[in-house]
Amino acid sequence: MARPYLLVRLRVGEHESPQVPMVVDTGADACFVDHHLAYTVGVNPTAGGALGTVQDLSSESPTALYPVELYLPQFDLGFHADVYFTTLQNSGWNGLLGHKGFLERFTRVTFYPGDRFELELP
């Protein structure tokens, strides 16, 4: 089954991740990014400096909250979001774009069968 996704780059200061697909997930409370991308933007999620940490209930792996810029190259749109770097259990998923930090920025989100969807900015 296809999942709705966007191509995203993470930015922290002068560091930028490669462009990767991330799933747009209305079931996610926040934005979750696989920990391997943290290192590409100069963040070590296990070495301190996080805004906060929680235990990921599904895997009980440490999860670190960090401020980043989410940049959507196809729209030339970027914005600040606090994301949770964690070990995602679904291989091939670089991240989940959830409500806090992403979906809350749009006035309308409409999903269609497959991976097609629309986002409307205020």
GUPALUM-46778 format. One record per atom (N, C-alpha, C): residue number from 0; residue in three letters; atom name; x, y, z. Coordinates in steps of 0.001 Angstrom, whole numbers, plus 500000, padded with zeros to 6 digits. Layout:
   nr  rest  atom       X       Y       Z
  NUM   ALA    CA       X       Y       Z
...
This chain:
   nr  rest  atom       X       Y       Z
    0   MET     N  500846  498827  500000
    0   MET    CA  500000  500000  500000
    0   MET     C  500896  501243  500000
    1   ALA     N  500559  502207  499179
    1   ALA    CA  501329  503443  499081
    1   ALA     C  501057  504330  500301
    2   ARG     N  502057  505050  500710
    2   ARG    CA  501927  505996  501819
    2   ARG     C  502196  507401  501291
    3   PRO     N  501468  508410  501761
    3   PRO    CA  501741  509781  501317
    3   PRO     C  503078  510256  501891
    4   TYR     N  503917  510826  501039
    4   TYR    CA  505221  511280  501509
    4   TYR     C  505624  512575  500813
    5   LEU     N  506587  513254  501434
    5   LEU    CA  507213  514447  500870
    5   LEU     C  508719  514269  500912
    6   LEU     N  509412  514883  499967
    6   LEU    CA  510866  514907  500006
    6   LEU     C  511286  516047  500923
    7   VAL     N  512168  515741  501885
    7   VAL    CA  512529  516688  502934
    7   VAL     C  514045  516708  503109
    8   ARG     N  514563  517885  503434
    8   ARG    CA  515941  518036  503898
    8   ARG     C  515874  518606  505304
    9   LEU     N  516736  518128  506182
    9   LEU    CA  516860  518682  507525
    9   LEU     C  518032  519644  507529
   10   ARG     N  517882  520772  508209
   10   ARG    CA  518968  521731  508337
   10   ARG     C  519160  522084  509808
   11   VAL     N  520421  522076  510216
   11   VAL    CA  520803  522557  511543
   11   VAL     C  522058  523392  511336
   12   GLY     N  521929  524697  511505
   12   GLY    CA  523066  525587  511258
   12   GLY     C  523526  525464  509813
   13   GLU     N  524804  525187  509643
   13   GLU    CA  525396  525055  508310
   13   GLU     C  525252  523637  507747
   14   HIS     N  524730  522718  508524
   14   HIS    CA  524625  521318  508106
   14   HIS     C  523277  521043  507454
   15   GLU     N  523295  520223  506411
   15   GLU    CA  522058  519860  505719
   15   GLU     C  522097  518382  505356
   16   SER     N  520993  517703  505576
   16   SER    CA  520897  516287  505224
   16   SER     C  520641  516152  503727
   17   PRO     N  520849  514956  503207
   17   PRO    CA  520399  514726  501832
   17   PRO     C  518870  514786  501781
   18   GLN     N  518341  514953  500608
   18   GLN    CA  516887  514953  500413
   18   GLN     C  516388  513523  500568
   19   VAL     N  515427  513320  501468
   19   VAL    CA  514901  511978  501728
   19   VAL     C  513376  512017  501793
   20   PRO     N  512710  510919  501444
   20   PRO    CA  511250  510872  501595
   20   PRO     C  510866  510661  503051
   21   MET     N  509833  511406  503488
   21   MET    CA  509265  511230  504822
   21   MET     C  507755  511107  504692
   22   VAL     N  507194  510218  505476
   22   VAL    CA  505772  509918  505422
   22   VAL     C  504970  511012  506130
   23   VAL     N  503921  511515  505480
   23   VAL    CA  502974  512435  506102
   23   VAL     C  501996  511571  506881
   24   ASP     N  502005  511719  508218
   24   ASP    CA  501309  510767  509082
   24   ASP     C  500378  511484  510060
   25   THR     N  499075  511445  509781
   25   THR    CA  498104  512090  510670
   25   THR     C  497980  511369  512007
   26   GLY     N  498492  510164  512113
   26   GLY    CA  498454  509416  513367
   26   GLY     C  499623  509712  514281
   27   ALA     N  500602  510482  513797
   27   ALA    CA  501771  510828  514615
   27   ALA     C  501536  512155  515322
   28   ASP     N  501767  512183  516621
   28   ASP    CA  501578  513412  517392
   28   ASP     C  502587  514485  517030
   29   ALA     N  503789  514066  516635
   29   ALA    CA  504880  515006  516355
   29   ALA     C  505657  514505  515145
   30   CYS     N  506811  515121  514889
   30   CYS    CA  507685  514693  513796
   30   CYS     C  508771  513788  514365
   31   PHE     N  508910  512619  513789
   31   PHE    CA  509902  511648  514205
   31   PHE     C  510839  511387  513036
   32   VAL     N  512139  511448  513290
   32   VAL    CA  513141  511268  512250
   32   VAL     C  514097  510168  512685
   33   ASP     N  514430  509280  511746
   33   ASP    CA  515345  508204  512081
   33   ASP     C  516697  508775  512509
   34   HIS     N  517270  508187  513536
   34   HIS    CA  518489  508722  514145
   34   HIS     C  519661  508829  513175
   35   HIS     N  519696  508017  512116
   35   HIS    CA  520838  508089  511197
   35   HIS     C  520927  509452  510505
   36   LEU     N  519803  510141  510347
   36   LEU    CA  519832  511476  509735
   36   LEU     C  520371  512543  510683
   37   ALA     N  520318  512282  511995
   37   ALA    CA  520831  513255  512961
   37   ALA     C  522309  513533  512701
   38   TYR     N  523055  512499  512435
   38   TYR    CA  524497  512656  512249
   38   TYR     C  524819  513463  510988
   39   THR     N  523953  513417  509984
   39   THR    CA  524212  514169  508751
   39   THR     C  524051  515676  508952
   40   VAL     N  523370  516072  510028
   40   VAL    CA  523201  517504  510312
   40   VAL     C  523995  517926  511554
   41   GLY     N  524973  517111  511933
   41   GLY    CA  525863  517474  513026
   41   GLY     C  525297  517284  514410
   42   VAL     N  524255  516474  514546
   42   VAL    CA  523634  516225  515846
   42   VAL     C  523929  514790  516264
   43   ASN     N  524418  514623  517496
   43   ASN    CA  524580  513293  518061
   43   ASN     C  523466  513118  519091
   44   PRO     N  522421  512385  518745
   44   PRO    CA  521246  512332  519622
   44   PRO     C  521482  511638  520964
   45   THR     N  522620  510995  521142
   45   THR    CA  522883  510323  522414
   45   THR     C  523899  511067  523268
   46   ALA     N  524429  512202  522789
   46   ALA    CA  525519  512879  523489
   46   ALA     C  525075  514118  524262
   47   GLY     N  523818  514285  524503
   47   GLY    CA  523358  515452  525244
   47   GLY     C  523058  516613  524312
   48   GLY     N  522542  517687  524874
   48   GLY    CA  522200  518857  524084
   48   GLY     C  520778  518824  523563
   49   ALA     N  520061  517741  523812
   49   ALA    CA  518686  517639  523351
   49   ALA     C  517794  518553  524182
   50   LEU     N  516692  519008  523583
   50   LEU    CA  515698  519782  524320
   50   LEU     C  514996  518908  525347
   51   GLY     N  514957  517616  525092
   51   GLY    CA  514329  516669  526003
   51   GLY     C  514501  515268  525465
   52   THR     N  514222  514288  526290
   52   THR    CA  514293  512897  525851
   52   THR     C  513067  512159  526371
   53   VAL     N  512667  511142  525645
   53   VAL    CA  511576  510270  526063
   53   VAL     C  511957  508855  525680
   54   GLN     N  511258  507896  526214
   54   GLN    CA  511436  506517  525778
   54   GLN     C  510378  506226  524737
   55   ASP     N  510795  505730  523600
   55   ASP    CA  509887  505348  522526
   55   ASP     C  509181  504077  522971
   56   LEU     N  507881  504138  523119
   56   LEU    CA  507132  503008  523666
   56   LEU     C  507203  501764  522796
   57   SER     N  507348  501947  521483
   57   SER    CA  507341  500771  520616
   57   SER     C  508663  500027  520650
   58   SER     N  509779  500727  520852
   58   SER    CA  511061  500045  520793
   58   SER     C  511889  500229  522058
   59   GLU     N  511453  501109  522935
   59   GLU    CA  512181  501452  524141
   59   GLU     C  513600  501918  523852
   60   SER     N  513812  502485  522660
   60   SER    CA  515109  503088  522350
   60   SER     C  515041  504562  522725
   61   PRO     N  516163  505160  523108
   61   PRO    CA  516129  506576  523480
   61   PRO     C  515716  507450  522303
   62   THR     N  514993  508492  522621
   62   THR    CA  514499  509429  521624
   62   THR     C  514870  510829  522092
   63   ALA     N  515544  511601  521234
   63   ALA    CA  516008  512933  521614
   63   ALA     C  515297  513999  520792
   64   LEU     N  514836  515041  521464
   64   LEU    CA  514125  516147  520836
   64   LEU     C  515116  517258  520495
   65   TYR     N  515170  517648  519204
   65   TYR    CA  516085  518693  518747
   65   TYR     C  515371  519666  517819
   66   PRO     N  515763  520946  517864
   66   PRO    CA  515219  521915  516912
   66   PRO     C  515946  521793  515573
   67   VAL     N  515190  521741  514490
   67   VAL    CA  515758  521678  513140
   67   VAL     C  514914  522551  512222
   68   GLU     N  515422  522743  511013
   68   GLU    CA  514595  523329  509965
   68   GLU     C  514211  522198  509031
   69   LEU     N  512924  522049  508787
   69   LEU    CA  512429  521111  507777
   69   LEU     C  512311  521892  506486
   70   TYR     N  513014  521456  505455
   70   TYR    CA  512991  522165  504179
   70   TYR     C  512392  521253  503116
   71   LEU     N  511358  521740  502432
   71   LEU    CA  510672  520999  501377
   71   LEU     C  511101  521600  500040
   72   PRO     N  512119  521020  499379
   72   PRO    CA  512674  521632  498169
   72   PRO     C  511666  521817  497043
   73   GLN     N  510701  520895  496898
   73   GLN    CA  509755  521005  495787
   73   GLN     C  508847  522223  495915
   74   PHE     N  508756  522802  497125
   74   PHE    CA  507930  523992  497347
   74   PHE     C  508773  525204  497736
   75   ASP     N  510091  525017  497841
   75   ASP    CA  510992  526047  498345
   75   ASP     C  510439  526604  499654
   76   LEU     N  510087  525704  500566
   76   LEU    CA  509444  526050  501830
   76   LEU     C  510233  525419  502967
   77   GLY     N  510566  526224  503963
   77   GLY    CA  511255  525713  505137
   77   GLY     C  510681  526331  506389
   78   PHE     N  510702  525581  507487
   78   PHE    CA  510230  526110  508754
   78   PHE     C  510848  525344  509904
   79   HIS     N  510900  526007  511054
   79   HIS    CA  511449  525426  512277
   79   HIS     C  510479  524388  512833
   80   ALA     N  511048  523307  513318
   80   ALA    CA  510248  522293  514012
   80   ALA     C  511147  521580  515008
   81   ASP     N  510591  521228  516137
   81   ASP    CA  511298  520372  517079
   81   ASP     C  510952  518941  516694
   82   VAL     N  511972  518150  516350
   82   VAL    CA  511737  516780  515903
   82   VAL     C  512366  515797  516885
   83   TYR     N  511793  514613  516925
   83   TYR    CA  512317  513539  517757
   83   TYR     C  513180  512632  516895
   84   PHE     N  514468  512547  517214
   84   PHE    CA  515351  511590  516552
   84   PHE     C  515247  510279  517312
   85   THR     N  514920  509214  516601
   85   THR    CA  514717  507913  517236
   85   THR     C  515072  506818  516248
   86   THR     N  514968  505582  516686
   86   THR    CA  515157  504454  515781
   86   THR     C  513787  504037  515290
   87   LEU     N  513487  504335  514022
   87   LEU    CA  512190  503960  513459
   87   LEU     C  512206  502472  513129
   88   GLN     N  511132  501807  513444
   88   GLN    CA  511061  500360  513284
   88   GLN     C  510707  499911  511878
   89   ASN     N  510312  500822  511025
   89   ASN    CA  509913  500458  509663
   89   ASN     C  511031  500805  508698
   90   SER     N  511686  499798  508176
   90   SER    CA  512806  500055  507280
   90   SER     C  512329  500827  506060
   91   GLY     N  513157  501736  505600
   91   GLY    CA  512808  502552  504446
   91   GLY     C  512110  503849  504808
   92   TRP     N  511712  504016  506060
   92   TRP    CA  511084  505263  506480
   92   TRP     C  512154  506130  507113
   93   ASN     N  512400  507277  506532
   93   ASN    CA  513374  508213  507088
   93   ASN     C  512763  509080  508166
   94   GLY     N  511450  509232  508130
   94   GLY    CA  510798  510059  509123
   94   GLY     C  509298  510082  508946
   95   LEU     N  508636  510557  509999
   95   LEU    CA  507188  510731  510007
   95   LEU     C  506905  512206  510267
   96   LEU     N  506155  512834  509392
   96   LEU    CA  505765  514230  509557
   96   LEU     C  504380  514242  510198
   97   GLY     N  504341  514512  511493
   97   GLY    CA  503092  514451  512246
   97   GLY     C  502517  515825  512544
   98   HIS     N  501615  515857  513533
   98   HIS    CA  500872  517083  513842
   98   HIS     C  501765  518206  514347
   99   LYS     N  502382  518021  515515
   99   LYS    CA  503185  519098  516089
   99   LYS     C  504427  519316  515235
  100   GLY     N  504605  520517  514747
  100   GLY    CA  505765  520865  513960
  100   GLY     C  505558  520777  512459
  101   PHE     N  504521  520050  512009
  101   PHE    CA  504303  519960  510566
  101   PHE     C  502839  520180  510193
  102   LEU     N  501976  519204  510422
  102   LEU    CA  500583  519307  509976
  102   LEU     C  499855  520503  510587
  103   GLU     N  500245  520913  511799
  103   GLU    CA  499598  522055  512447
  103   GLU     C  499806  523359  511678
  104   ARG     N  500741  523386  510751
  104   ARG    CA  501036  524593  509971
  104   ARG     C  500081  524802  508801
  105   PHE     N  499260  523817  508507
  105   PHE    CA  498392  523879  507332
  105   PHE     C  496944  524050  507760
  106   THR     N  496172  524786  506944
  106   THR    CA  494756  525004  507258
  106   THR     C  493902  523844  506757
  107   ARG     N  494427  523110  505780
  107   ARG    CA  493668  521970  505243
  107   ARG     C  494646  520912  504769
  108   VAL     N  494337  519669  505113
  108   VAL    CA  495089  518509  504630
  108   VAL     C  494058  517525  504099
  109   THR     N  494165  517172  502828
  109   THR    CA  493216  516251  502205
  109   THR     C  493976  515075  501618
  110   PHE     N  493555  513870  501964
  110   PHE    CA  494186  512653  501455
  110   PHE     C  493264  511978  500451
  111   TYR     N  493868  511400  499435
  111   TYR    CA  493158  510658  498400
  111   TYR     C  493704  509245  498374
  112   PRO     N  493034  508317  497701
  112   PRO    CA  493553  506944  497642
  112   PRO     C  495000  506920  497132
  113   GLY     N  495783  506001  497678
  113   GLY    CA  497185  505899  497293
  113   GLY     C  498029  506903  498049
  114   ASP     N  498995  507502  497370
  114   ASP    CA  499901  508423  498046
  114   ASP     C  499649  509885  497669
  115   ARG     N  498488  510178  497072
  115   ARG    CA  498169  511542  496667
  115   ARG     C  497473  512294  497799
  116   PHE     N  497889  513557  497987
  116   PHE    CA  497290  514392  499037
  116   PHE     C  497510  515854  498702
  117   GLU     N  496789  516727  499404
  117   GLU    CA  496919  518175  499238
  117   GLU     C  497119  518821  500600
  118   LEU     N  498005  519826  500630
  118   LEU    CA  498236  520627  501832
  118   LEU     C  497934  522077  501471
  119   GLU     N  497236  522764  502340
  119   GLU    CA  496920  524179  502090
  119   GLU     C  497498  525039  503208
  120   LEU     N  498345  526002  502817
  120   LEU    CA  498918  526927  503774
  120   LEU     C  497929  528043  504089
  121   PRO     N  498026  528643  505301
  121   PRO    CA  497138  529762  505632
  121   PRO     C  497375  530966  504735
